[in-house]
């Protein structure tokens, strides 16, 4: 079994987290599922995800009552 992802230090106190998984969907559909707030809500993830798609930007997770 391979590791589900990797973590590495990229400098300046920053960390890069990378997950790789092969999916049976077109890349555009997967990207939309990961970046569209309406799609993320459909996962019933217990947080609202606020993200800036600029490389190096911050991702915020705002917990919900679920």
CHARMM-style PDB file with segment names, atoms N, HN, CA, C and O in Angstrom:
ATOM      1  N   UNK     1       0.853  -1.172   0.000  1.00  0.00      PROA
ATOM      2  CA  UNK     1       0.000   0.000   0.000  1.00  0.00      PROA
ATOM      3  C   UNK     1       0.897   1.233   0.000  1.00  0.00      PROA
ATOM      4  O   UNK     1       1.873   1.292   0.748  1.00  0.00      PROA
ATOM      5  N   UNK     2       0.572   2.212  -0.831  1.00  0.00      PROA
ATOM      6  HN  UNK     2      -0.221   2.164  -1.438  1.00  0.00      PROA
ATOM      7  CA  UNK     2       1.366   3.428  -0.876  1.00  0.00      PROA
ATOM      8  C   UNK     2       0.770   4.476   0.045  1.00  0.00      PROA
ATOM      9  O   UNK     2      -0.409   4.421   0.394  1.00  0.00      PROA
ATOM     10  N   UNK     3       1.603   5.431   0.432  1.00  0.00      PROA
ATOM     11  HN  UNK     3       2.561   5.476   0.148  1.00  0.00      PROA
ATOM     12  CA  UNK     3       1.135   6.520   1.294  1.00  0.00      PROA
ATOM     13  C   UNK     3       0.079   7.332   0.557  1.00  0.00      PROA
ATOM     14  O   UNK     3       0.170   7.496  -0.660  1.00  0.00      PROA
ATOM     15  N   UNK     4      -0.934   7.850   1.279  1.00  0.00      PROA
ATOM     16  HN  UNK     4      -1.008   7.717   2.267  1.00  0.00      PROA
ATOM     17  CA  UNK     4      -1.998   8.618   0.628  1.00  0.00      PROA
ATOM     18  C   UNK     4      -1.548  10.000   0.175  1.00  0.00      PROA
ATOM     19  O   UNK     4      -2.261  10.657  -0.583  1.00  0.00      PROA
ATOM     20  N   UNK     5      -0.396  10.448   0.617  1.00  0.00      PROA
ATOM     21  HN  UNK     5       0.183   9.913   1.233  1.00  0.00      PROA
ATOM     22  CA  UNK     5       0.061  11.773   0.230  1.00  0.00      PROA
ATOM     23  C   UNK     5       1.462  12.017   0.733  1.00  0.00      PROA
ATOM     24  O   UNK     5       2.103  11.133   1.301  1.00  0.00      PROA
ATOM     25  N   UNK     6       1.929  13.243   0.513  1.00  0.00      PROA
ATOM     26  HN  UNK     6       1.409  13.962   0.052  1.00  0.00      PROA
ATOM     27  CA  UNK     6       3.266  13.597   0.970  1.00  0.00      PROA
ATOM     28  C   UNK     6       3.243  15.003   1.548  1.00  0.00      PROA
ATOM     29  O   UNK     6       2.390  15.821   1.204  1.00  0.00      PROA
ATOM     30  N   UNK     7       4.194  15.266   2.430  1.00  0.00      PROA
ATOM     31  HN  UNK     7       4.887  14.602   2.710  1.00  0.00      PROA
ATOM     32  CA  UNK     7       4.340  16.575   3.053  1.00  0.00      PROA
ATOM     33  C   UNK     7       5.798  16.957   2.926  1.00  0.00      PROA
ATOM     34  O   UNK     7       6.681  16.138   3.183  1.00  0.00      PROA
ATOM     35  N   UNK     8       6.066  18.213   2.524  1.00  0.00      PROA
ATOM     36  HN  UNK     8       5.349  18.878   2.314  1.00  0.00      PROA
ATOM     37  CA  UNK     8       7.452  18.666   2.470  1.00  0.00      PROA
ATOM     38  C   UNK     8       7.517  20.150   2.789  1.00  0.00      PROA
ATOM     39  O   UNK     8       6.577  20.898   2.522  1.00  0.00      PROA
ATOM     40  N   UNK     9       8.619  20.558   3.355  1.00  0.00      PROA
ATOM     41  HN  UNK     9       9.383  19.951   3.572  1.00  0.00      PROA
ATOM     42  CA  UNK     9       8.855  21.967   3.656  1.00  0.00      PROA
ATOM     43  C   UNK     9       9.337  22.642   2.378  1.00  0.00      PROA
ATOM     44  O   UNK     9      10.212  22.121   1.687  1.00  0.00      PROA
ATOM     45  N   UNK    10       8.763  23.808   2.062  1.00  0.00      PROA
ATOM     46  HN  UNK    10       8.052  24.232   2.623  1.00  0.00      PROA
ATOM     47  CA  UNK    10       9.115  24.491   0.823  1.00  0.00      PROA
ATOM     48  C   UNK    10       9.850  25.796   1.073  1.00  0.00      PROA
ATOM     49  O   UNK    10      10.130  26.531   0.126  1.00  0.00      PROA
ATOM     50  N   UNK    11      10.168  26.101   2.315  1.00  0.00      PROA
ATOM     51  HN  UNK    11       9.940  25.504   3.085  1.00  0.00      PROA
ATOM     52  CA  UNK    11      10.909  27.316   2.634  1.00  0.00      PROA
ATOM     53  C   UNK    11      10.026  28.378   3.253  1.00  0.00      PROA
ATOM     54  O   UNK    11       8.809  28.381   3.070  1.00  0.00      PROA
ATOM     55  N   UNK    12      10.659  29.283   3.990  1.00  0.00      PROA
ATOM     56  HN  UNK    12      11.648  29.281   4.138  1.00  0.00      PROA
ATOM     57  CA  UNK    12       9.914  30.372   4.606  1.00  0.00      PROA
ATOM     58  C   UNK    12       8.881  29.905   5.613  1.00  0.00      PROA
ATOM     59  O   UNK    12       7.903  30.609   5.865  1.00  0.00      PROA
ATOM     60  N   UNK    13       9.081  28.711   6.200  1.00  0.00      PROA
ATOM     61  HN  UNK    13       9.875  28.138   5.995  1.00  0.00      PROA
ATOM     62  CA  UNK    13       8.118  28.195   7.167  1.00  0.00      PROA
ATOM     63  C   UNK    13       6.874  27.600   6.530  1.00  0.00      PROA
ATOM     64  O   UNK    13       5.944  27.206   7.234  1.00  0.00      PROA
ATOM     65  N   UNK    14       6.846  27.533   5.203  1.00  0.00      PROA
ATOM     66  HN  UNK    14       7.601  27.853   4.631  1.00  0.00      PROA
ATOM     67  CA  UNK    14       5.672  26.994   4.507  1.00  0.00      PROA
ATOM     68  C   UNK    14       5.808  25.493   4.303  1.00  0.00      PROA
ATOM     69  O   UNK    14       6.911  24.950   4.255  1.00  0.00      PROA
ATOM     70  N   UNK    15       4.674  24.846   4.184  1.00  0.00      PROA
ATOM     71  HN  UNK    15       3.778  25.287   4.222  1.00  0.00      PROA
ATOM     72  CA  UNK    15       4.625  23.404   3.986  1.00  0.00      PROA
ATOM     73  C   UNK    15       3.734  23.116   2.786  1.00  0.00      PROA
ATOM     74  O   UNK    15       2.706  23.766   2.598  1.00  0.00      PROA
ATOM     75  N   UNK    16       4.127  22.148   1.983  1.00  0.00      PROA
ATOM     76  HN  UNK    16       4.962  21.620   2.136  1.00  0.00      PROA
ATOM     77  CA  UNK    16       3.333  21.716   0.833  1.00  0.00      PROA
ATOM     78  C   UNK    16       2.761  20.341   1.145  1.00  0.00      PROA
ATOM     79  O   UNK    16       3.489  19.439   1.560  1.00  0.00      PROA
ATOM     80  N   UNK    17       1.464  20.182   0.946  1.00  0.00      PROA
ATOM     81  HN  UNK    17       0.872  20.914   0.609  1.00  0.00      PROA
ATOM     82  CA  UNK    17       0.798  18.890   1.131  1.00  0.00      PROA
ATOM     83  C   UNK    17       0.291  18.454  -0.229  1.00  0.00      PROA
ATOM     84  O   UNK    17      -0.375  19.220  -0.926  1.00  0.00      PROA
ATOM     85  N   UNK    18       0.604  17.232  -0.604  1.00  0.00      PROA
ATOM     86  HN  UNK    18       1.145  16.610  -0.037  1.00  0.00      PROA
ATOM     87  CA  UNK    18       0.197  16.735  -1.919  1.00  0.00      PROA
ATOM     88  C   UNK    18      -0.492  15.380  -1.764  1.00  0.00      PROA
ATOM     89  O   UNK    18       0.033  14.468  -1.125  1.00  0.00      PROA
ATOM     90  N   UNK    19      -1.670  15.271  -2.359  1.00  0.00      PROA
ATOM     91  HN  UNK    19      -2.097  16.012  -2.878  1.00  0.00      PROA
ATOM     92  CA  UNK    19      -2.404  14.013  -2.412  1.00  0.00      PROA
ATOM     93  C   UNK    19      -2.594  13.666  -3.882  1.00  0.00      PROA
ATOM     94  O   UNK    19      -2.865  14.544  -4.701  1.00  0.00      PROA
ATOM     95  N   UNK    20      -2.456  12.418  -4.206  1.00  0.00      PROA
ATOM     96  HN  UNK    20      -2.236  11.705  -3.540  1.00  0.00      PROA
ATOM     97  CA  UNK    20      -2.663  11.992  -5.591  1.00  0.00      PROA
ATOM     98  C   UNK    20      -3.585  10.788  -5.597  1.00  0.00      PROA
ATOM     99  O   UNK    20      -3.403   9.837  -4.837  1.00  0.00      PROA
ATOM    100  N   UNK    21      -4.566  10.849  -6.461  1.00  0.00      PROA
ATOM    101  HN  UNK    21      -4.714  11.622  -7.078  1.00  0.00      PROA
ATOM    102  CA  UNK    21      -5.521   9.753  -6.573  1.00  0.00      PROA
ATOM    103  C   UNK    21      -6.041   9.714  -8.001  1.00  0.00      PROA
ATOM    104  O   UNK    21      -6.335  10.758  -8.584  1.00  0.00      PROA
ATOM    105  N   UNK    22      -6.155   8.552  -8.553  1.00  0.00      PROA
ATOM    106  HN  UNK    22      -5.916   7.704  -8.080  1.00  0.00      PROA
ATOM    107  CA  UNK    22      -6.669   8.379  -9.912  1.00  0.00      PROA
ATOM    108  C   UNK    22      -8.191   8.261  -9.819  1.00  0.00      PROA
ATOM    109  O   UNK    22      -8.714   7.456  -9.048  1.00  0.00      PROA
ATOM    110  N   UNK    23      -8.886   9.059 -10.601  1.00  0.00      PROA
ATOM    111  HN  UNK    23      -8.461   9.713 -11.227  1.00  0.00      PROA
ATOM    112  CA  UNK    23     -10.346   9.067 -10.578  1.00  0.00      PROA
ATOM    113  C   UNK    23     -10.890   8.787 -11.970  1.00  0.00      PROA
ATOM    114  O   UNK    23     -10.251   9.102 -12.974  1.00  0.00      PROA
ATOM    115  N   UNK    24     -12.062   8.199 -12.018  1.00  0.00      PROA
ATOM    116  HN  UNK    24     -12.580   7.943 -11.202  1.00  0.00      PROA
ATOM    117  CA  UNK    24     -12.695   7.854 -13.290  1.00  0.00      PROA
ATOM    118  C   UNK    24     -13.583   8.989 -13.797  1.00  0.00      PROA
ATOM    119  O   UNK    24     -14.661   8.740 -14.338  1.00  0.00      PROA
ATOM    120  N   UNK    25     -13.140  10.224 -13.624  1.00  0.00      PROA
ATOM    121  HN  UNK    25     -12.265  10.426 -13.184  1.00  0.00      PROA
ATOM    122  CA  UNK    25     -13.903  11.389 -14.081  1.00  0.00      PROA
ATOM    123  C   UNK    25     -12.967  12.315 -14.844  1.00  0.00      PROA
ATOM    124  O   UNK    25     -11.755  12.283 -14.629  1.00  0.00      PROA
ATOM    125  N   UNK    26     -13.508  13.131 -15.724  1.00  0.00      PROA
ATOM    126  HN  UNK    26     -14.493  13.157 -15.899  1.00  0.00      PROA
ATOM    127  CA  UNK    26     -12.665  14.091 -16.439  1.00  0.00      PROA
ATOM    128  C   UNK    26     -12.062  15.104 -15.457  1.00  0.00      PROA
ATOM    129  O   UNK    26     -12.707  15.453 -14.468  1.00  0.00      PROA
ATOM    130  N   UNK    27     -10.844  15.578 -15.713  1.00  0.00      PROA
ATOM    131  HN  UNK    27     -10.321  15.294 -16.517  1.00  0.00      PROA
ATOM    132  CA  UNK    27     -10.201  16.543 -14.813  1.00  0.00      PROA
ATOM    133  C   UNK    27     -11.071  17.763 -14.497  1.00  0.00      PROA
ATOM    134  O   UNK    27     -11.065  18.234 -13.360  1.00  0.00      PROA
ATOM    135  N   UNK    28     -11.808  18.278 -15.461  1.00  0.00      PROA
ATOM    136  HN  UNK    28     -11.813  17.896 -16.385  1.00  0.00      PROA
ATOM    137  CA  UNK    28     -12.639  19.471 -15.223  1.00  0.00      PROA
ATOM    138  C   UNK    28     -13.719  19.190 -14.170  1.00  0.00      PROA
ATOM    139  O   UNK    28     -14.020  20.052 -13.344  1.00  0.00      PROA
ATOM    140  N   UNK    29     -14.293  17.999 -14.200  1.00  0.00      PROA
ATOM    141  HN  UNK    29     -14.049  17.299 -14.870  1.00  0.00      PROA
ATOM    142  CA  UNK    29     -15.325  17.644 -13.217  1.00  0.00      PROA
ATOM    143  C   UNK    29     -14.719  17.515 -11.817  1.00  0.00      PROA
ATOM    144  O   UNK    29     -15.318  17.956 -10.836  1.00  0.00      PROA
ATOM    145  N   UNK    30     -13.547  16.918 -11.728  1.00  0.00      PROA
ATOM    146  HN  UNK    30     -13.060  16.560 -12.525  1.00  0.00      PROA
ATOM    147  CA  UNK    30     -12.873  16.768 -10.434  1.00  0.00      PROA
ATOM    148  C   UNK    30     -12.489  18.140  -9.888  1.00  0.00      PROA
ATOM    149  O   UNK    30     -12.697  18.415  -8.707  1.00  0.00      PROA
ATOM    150  N   UNK    31     -11.930  19.007 -10.739  1.00  0.00      PROA
ATOM    151  HN  UNK    31     -11.761  18.784 -11.699  1.00  0.00      PROA
ATOM    152  CA  UNK    31     -11.532  20.353 -10.308  1.00  0.00      PROA
ATOM    153  C   UNK    31     -12.741  21.113  -9.773  1.00  0.00      PROA
ATOM    154  O   UNK    31     -12.649  21.776  -8.739  1.00  0.00      PROA
ATOM    155  N   UNK    32     -13.871  21.022 -10.468  1.00  0.00      PROA
ATOM    156  HN  UNK    32     -13.945  20.484 -11.307  1.00  0.00      PROA
ATOM    157  CA  UNK    32     -15.095  21.696 -10.024  1.00  0.00      PROA
ATOM    158  C   UNK    32     -15.535  21.152  -8.660  1.00  0.00      PROA
ATOM    159  O   UNK    32     -15.959  21.922  -7.798  1.00  0.00      PROA
ATOM    160  N   UNK    33     -15.438  19.851  -8.461  1.00  0.00      PROA
ATOM    161  HN  UNK    33     -15.094  19.226  -9.161  1.00  0.00      PROA
ATOM    162  CA  UNK    33     -15.825  19.240  -7.180  1.00  0.00      PROA
ATOM    163  C   UNK    33     -14.944  19.723  -6.038  1.00  0.00      PROA
ATOM    164  O   UNK    33     -15.386  19.766  -4.890  1.00  0.00      PROA
ATOM    165  N   UNK    34     -13.707  20.084  -6.339  1.00  0.00      PROA
ATOM    166  HN  UNK    34     -13.347  20.049  -7.271  1.00  0.00      PROA
ATOM    167  CA  UNK    34     -12.768  20.530  -5.312  1.00  0.00      PROA
ATOM    168  C   UNK    34     -12.774  22.037  -5.079  1.00  0.00      PROA
ATOM    169  O   UNK    34     -12.313  22.498  -4.035  1.00  0.00      PROA
ATOM    170  N   UNK    35     -13.284  22.807  -6.027  1.00  0.00      PROA
ATOM    171  HN  UNK    35     -13.659  22.432  -6.875  1.00  0.00      PROA
ATOM    172  CA  UNK    35     -13.159  24.263  -5.934  1.00  0.00      PROA
ATOM    173  C   UNK    35     -14.472  25.028  -5.932  1.00  0.00      PROA
ATOM    174  O   UNK    35     -14.485  26.207  -5.578  1.00  0.00      PROA
ATOM    175  N   UNK    36     -15.558  24.409  -6.308  1.00  0.00      PROA
ATOM    176  HN  UNK    36     -15.547  23.451  -6.596  1.00  0.00      PROA
ATOM    177  CA  UNK    36     -16.851  25.090  -6.366  1.00  0.00      PROA
ATOM    178  C   UNK    36     -17.548  24.936  -5.007  1.00  0.00      PROA
ATOM    179  O   UNK    36     -17.826  23.810  -4.594  1.00  0.00      PROA
ATOM    180  N   UNK    37     -17.838  26.042  -4.302  1.00  0.00      PROA
ATOM    181  HN  UNK    37     -17.613  26.957  -4.637  1.00  0.00      PROA
ATOM    182  CA  UNK    37     -18.483  25.943  -2.980  1.00  0.00      PROA
ATOM    183  C   UNK    37     -19.763  25.109  -2.979  1.00  0.00      PROA
ATOM    184  O   UNK    37     -20.016  24.375  -2.025  1.00  0.00      PROA
ATOM    185  N   UNK    38     -20.566  25.211  -4.027  1.00  0.00      PROA
ATOM    186  HN  UNK    38     -20.360  25.808  -4.803  1.00  0.00      PROA
ATOM    187  CA  UNK    38     -21.806  24.427  -4.087  1.00  0.00      PROA
ATOM    188  C   UNK    38     -21.495  22.935  -4.169  1.00  0.00      PROA
ATOM    189  O   UNK    38     -22.181  22.121  -3.553  1.00  0.00      PROA
ATOM    190  N   UNK    39     -20.470  22.581  -4.922  1.00  0.00      PROA
ATOM    191  HN  UNK    39     -19.912  23.242  -5.423  1.00  0.00      PROA
ATOM    192  CA  UNK    39     -20.067  21.173  -5.024  1.00  0.00      PROA
ATOM    193  C   UNK    39     -19.522  20.673  -3.685  1.00  0.00      PROA
ATOM    194  O   UNK    39     -19.834  19.557  -3.269  1.00  0.00      PROA
ATOM    195  N   UNK    40     -18.708  21.490  -3.009  1.00  0.00      PROA
ATOM    196  HN  UNK    40     -18.455  22.396  -3.347  1.00  0.00      PROA
ATOM    197  CA  UNK    40     -18.144  21.099  -1.716  1.00  0.00      PROA
ATOM    198  C   UNK    40     -19.242  20.847  -0.682  1.00  0.00      PROA
ATOM    199  O   UNK    40     -19.134  19.924   0.125  1.00  0.00      PROA
ATOM    200  N   UNK    41     -20.297  21.662  -0.705  1.00  0.00      PROA
ATOM    201  HN  UNK    41     -20.385  22.412  -1.361  1.00  0.00      PROA
ATOM    202  CA  UNK    41     -21.414  21.455   0.232  1.00  0.00      PROA
ATOM    203  C   UNK    41     -22.057  20.088   0.019  1.00  0.00      PROA
ATOM    204  O   UNK    41     -22.545  19.476   0.969  1.00  0.00      PROA
ATOM    205  N   UNK    42     -22.058  19.613  -1.210  1.00  0.00      PROA
ATOM    206  HN  UNK    42     -21.662  20.111  -1.982  1.00  0.00      PROA
ATOM    207  CA  UNK    42     -22.646  18.317  -1.530  1.00  0.00      PROA
ATOM    208  C   UNK    42     -21.920  17.148  -0.897  1.00  0.00      PROA
ATOM    209  O   UNK    42     -22.470  16.051  -0.808  1.00  0.00      PROA
ATOM    210  N   UNK    43     -20.687  17.369  -0.454  1.00  0.00      PROA
ATOM    211  HN  UNK    43     -20.240  18.261  -0.526  1.00  0.00      PROA
ATOM    212  CA  UNK    43     -19.914  16.308   0.212  1.00  0.00      PROA
ATOM    213  C   UNK    43     -20.299  16.165   1.672  1.00  0.00      PROA
ATOM    214  O   UNK    43     -19.913  15.188   2.314  1.00  0.00      PROA
ATOM    215  N   UNK    44     -21.047  17.112   2.212  1.00  0.00      PROA
ATOM    216  HN  UNK    44     -21.360  17.906   1.690  1.00  0.00      PROA
ATOM    217  CA  UNK    44     -21.397  17.153   3.631  1.00  0.00      PROA
ATOM    218  C   UNK    44     -20.136  17.231   4.492  1.00  0.00      PROA
ATOM    219  O   UNK    44     -20.070  16.658   5.579  1.00  0.00      PROA
ATOM    220  N   UNK    45     -19.147  17.947   3.985  1.00  0.00      PROA
ATOM    221  HN  UNK    45     -19.201  18.413   3.102  1.00  0.00      PROA
ATOM    222  CA  UNK    45     -17.906  18.182   4.715  1.00  0.00      PROA
ATOM    223  C   UNK    45     -18.232  19.094   5.887  1.00  0.00      PROA
ATOM    224  O   UNK    45     -18.967  20.065   5.704  1.00  0.00      PROA
ATOM    225  N   UNK    46     -17.713  18.824   7.092  1.00  0.00      PROA
ATOM    226  HN  UNK    46     -17.116  18.036   7.241  1.00  0.00      PROA
ATOM    227  CA  UNK    46     -18.114  19.586   8.279  1.00  0.00      PROA
ATOM    228  C   UNK    46     -17.452  20.961   8.400  1.00  0.00      PROA
ATOM    229  O   UNK    46     -17.124  21.395   9.504  1.00  0.00      PROA
ATOM    230  N   UNK    47     -17.258  21.638   7.281  1.00  0.00      PROA
ATOM    231  HN  UNK    47     -17.525  21.285   6.384  1.00  0.00      PROA
ATOM    232  CA  UNK    47     -16.687  22.982   7.298  1.00  0.00      PROA
ATOM    233  C   UNK    47     -16.989  23.660   5.975  1.00  0.00      PROA
ATOM    234  O   UNK    47     -17.166  23.003   4.949  1.00  0.00      PROA
ATOM    235  N   UNK    48     -17.044  24.977   6.012  1.00  0.00      PROA
ATOM    236  HN  UNK    48     -16.900  25.511   6.846  1.00  0.00      PROA
ATOM    237  CA  UNK    48     -17.106  25.771   4.789  1.00  0.00      PROA
ATOM    238  C   UNK    48     -15.658  26.027   4.405  1.00  0.00      PROA
ATOM    239  O   UNK    48     -14.862  26.485   5.226  1.00  0.00      PROA
ATOM    240  N   UNK    49     -15.320  25.733   3.168  1.00  0.00      PROA
ATOM    241  HN  UNK    49     -15.966  25.361   2.501  1.00  0.00      PROA
ATOM    242  CA  UNK    49     -13.949  25.898   2.702  1.00  0.00      PROA
ATOM    243  C   UNK    49     -13.841  27.210   1.941  1.00  0.00      PROA
ATOM    244  O   UNK    49     -14.567  27.444   0.975  1.00  0.00      PROA
ATOM    245  N   UNK    50     -12.935  28.054   2.386  1.00  0.00      PROA
ATOM    246  HN  UNK    50     -12.346  27.864   3.171  1.00  0.00      PROA
ATOM    247  CA  UNK    50     -12.674  29.336   1.722  1.00  0.00      PROA
ATOM    248  C   UNK    50     -11.292  29.219   1.099  1.00  0.00      PROA
ATOM    249  O   UNK    50     -10.296  29.062   1.805  1.00  0.00      PROA
ATOM    250  N   UNK    51     -11.236  29.297  -0.226  1.00  0.00      PROA
ATOM    251  HN  UNK    51     -12.045  29.425  -0.799  1.00  0.00      PROA
ATOM    252  CA  UNK    51      -9.945  29.127  -0.854  1.00  0.00      PROA
ATOM    253  C   UNK    51      -9.717  30.120  -1.965  1.00  0.00      PROA
ATOM    254  O   UNK    51     -10.641  30.554  -2.652  1.00  0.00      PROA
ATOM    255  N   UNK    52      -8.466  30.460  -2.116  1.00  0.00      PROA
ATOM    256  HN  UNK    52      -7.716  30.107  -1.558  1.00  0.00      PROA
ATOM    257  CA  UNK    52      -7.989  31.313  -3.192  1.00  0.00      PROA
ATOM    258  C   UNK    52      -7.190  30.381  -4.082  1.00  0.00      PROA
ATOM    259  O   UNK    52      -6.275  29.716  -3.597  1.00  0.00      PROA
ATOM    260  N   UNK    53      -7.502  30.310  -5.358  1.00  0.00      PROA
ATOM    261  HN  UNK    53      -8.246  30.850  -5.751  1.00  0.00      PROA
ATOM    262  CA  UNK    53      -6.855  29.353  -6.244  1.00  0.00      PROA
ATOM    263  C   UNK    53      -5.483  29.800  -6.729  1.00  0.00      PROA
ATOM    264  O   UNK    53      -4.886  29.143  -7.583  1.00  0.00      PROA
ATOM    265  N   UNK    54      -4.980  30.896  -6.202  1.00  0.00      PROA
ATOM    266  HN  UNK    54      -5.464  31.429  -5.508  1.00  0.00      PROA
ATOM    267  CA  UNK    54      -3.642  31.359  -6.539  1.00  0.00      PROA
ATOM    268  C   UNK    54      -2.618  30.435  -5.888  1.00  0.00      PROA
ATOM    269  O   UNK    54      -2.734  30.150  -4.696  1.00  0.00      PROA
ATOM    270  N   UNK    55      -1.608  29.952  -6.640  1.00  0.00      PROA
ATOM    271  HN  UNK    55      -1.514  30.184  -7.608  1.00  0.00      PROA
ATOM    272  CA  UNK    55      -0.581  29.116  -6.009  1.00  0.00      PROA
ATOM    273  C   UNK    55       0.039  29.811  -4.796  1.00  0.00      PROA
ATOM    274  O   UNK    55       0.407  30.984  -4.857  1.00  0.00      PROA
ATOM    275  N   UNK    56       0.146  29.076  -3.710  1.00  0.00      PROA
ATOM    276  HN  UNK    56      -0.154  28.123  -3.661  1.00  0.00      PROA
ATOM    277  CA  UNK    56       0.725  29.617  -2.488  1.00  0.00      PROA
ATOM    278  C   UNK    56      -0.265  30.320  -1.580  1.00  0.00      PROA
ATOM    279  O   UNK    56       0.109  30.785  -0.503  1.00  0.00      PROA
ATOM    280  N   UNK    57      -1.530  30.405  -1.998  1.00  0.00      PROA
ATOM    281  HN  UNK    57      -1.834  30.027  -2.872  1.00  0.00      PROA
ATOM    282  CA  UNK    57      -2.547  31.094  -1.199  1.00  0.00      PROA
ATOM    283  C   UNK    57      -2.945  30.245   0.011  1.00  0.00      PROA
ATOM    284  O   UNK    57      -2.596  29.069   0.106  1.00  0.00      PROA
ATOM    285  N   UNK    58      -3.672  30.861   0.916  1.00  0.00      PROA
ATOM    286  HN  UNK    58      -3.956  31.817   0.838  1.00  0.00      PROA
ATOM    287  CA  UNK    58      -4.143  30.209   2.128  1.00  0.00      PROA
ATOM    288  C   UNK    58      -5.509  29.574   1.895  1.00  0.00      PROA
ATOM    289  O   UNK    58      -6.343  30.124   1.176  1.00  0.00      PROA
ATOM    290  N   UNK    59      -5.729  28.419   2.506  1.00  0.00      PROA
ATOM    291  HN  UNK    59      -5.051  27.973   3.090  1.00  0.00      PROA
ATOM    292  CA  UNK    59      -7.033  27.751   2.507  1.00  0.00      PROA
ATOM    293  C   UNK    59      -7.557  27.810   3.942  1.00  0.00      PROA
ATOM    294  O   UNK    59      -6.845  27.462   4.884  1.00  0.00      PROA
ATOM    295  N   UNK    60      -8.799  28.250   4.099  1.00  0.00      PROA
ATOM    296  HN  UNK    60      -9.377  28.533   3.334  1.00  0.00      PROA
ATOM    297  CA  UNK    60      -9.415  28.339   5.425  1.00  0.00      PROA
ATOM    298  C   UNK    60     -10.558  27.351   5.516  1.00  0.00      PROA
ATOM    299  O   UNK    60     -11.319  27.179   4.564  1.00  0.00      PROA
ATOM    300  N   UNK    61     -10.678  26.697   6.670  1.00  0.00      PROA
ATOM    301  HN  UNK    61     -10.060  26.837   7.444  1.00  0.00      PROA
ATOM    302  CA  UNK    61     -11.788  25.794   6.960  1.00  0.00      PROA
ATOM    303  C   UNK    61     -12.571  26.391   8.113  1.00  0.00      PROA
ATOM    304  O   UNK    61     -12.048  26.526   9.220  1.00  0.00      PROA
ATOM    305  N   UNK    62     -13.835  26.752   7.857  1.00  0.00      PROA
ATOM    306  HN  UNK    62     -14.260  26.641   6.958  1.00  0.00      PROA
ATOM    307  CA  UNK    62     -14.698  27.329   8.882  1.00  0.00      PROA
ATOM    308  C   UNK    62     -15.676  26.216   9.310  1.00  0.00      PROA
ATOM    309  O   UNK    62     -16.575  25.858   8.549  1.00  0.00      PROA
ATOM    310  N   UNK    63     -15.501  25.674  10.524  1.00  0.00      PROA
ATOM    311  HN  UNK    63     -14.771  25.965  11.142  1.00  0.00      PROA
ATOM    312  CA  UNK    63     -16.359  24.567  10.977  1.00  0.00      PROA
ATOM    313  C   UNK    63     -17.836  24.931  10.964  1.00  0.00      PROA
ATOM    314  O   UNK    63     -18.220  26.075  11.207  1.00  0.00      PROA
ATOM    315  N   UNK    64     -18.646  23.933  10.676  1.00  0.00      PROA
ATOM    316  HN  UNK    64     -18.335  23.003  10.479  1.00  0.00      PROA
ATOM    317  CA  UNK    64     -20.093  24.082  10.697  1.00  0.00      PROA
ATOM    318  C   UNK    64     -20.642  23.212  11.843  1.00  0.00      PROA
ATOM    319  O   UNK    64     -19.903  22.403  12.403  1.00  0.00      PROA
ATOM    320  N   UNK    65     -21.918  23.369  12.193  1.00  0.00      PROA
ATOM    321  HN  UNK    65     -22.519  24.027  11.738  1.00  0.00      PROA
ATOM    322  CA  UNK    65     -22.479  22.580  13.289  1.00  0.00      PROA
ATOM    323  C   UNK    65     -22.425  21.060  13.049  1.00  0.00      PROA
ATOM    324  O   UNK    65     -22.435  20.278  14.000  1.00  0.00      PROA
ATOM    325  N   UNK    66     -22.368  20.656  11.793  1.00  0.00      PROA
ATOM    326  HN  UNK    66     -22.359  21.291  11.020  1.00  0.00      PROA
ATOM    327  CA  UNK    66     -22.330  19.217  11.499  1.00  0.00      PROA
ATOM    328  C   UNK    66     -21.057  18.637  12.026  1.00  0.00      PROA
ATOM    329  OT1 UNK    66     -20.821  17.437  11.886  1.00  0.00      PROA
TER     330      UNK     66
END
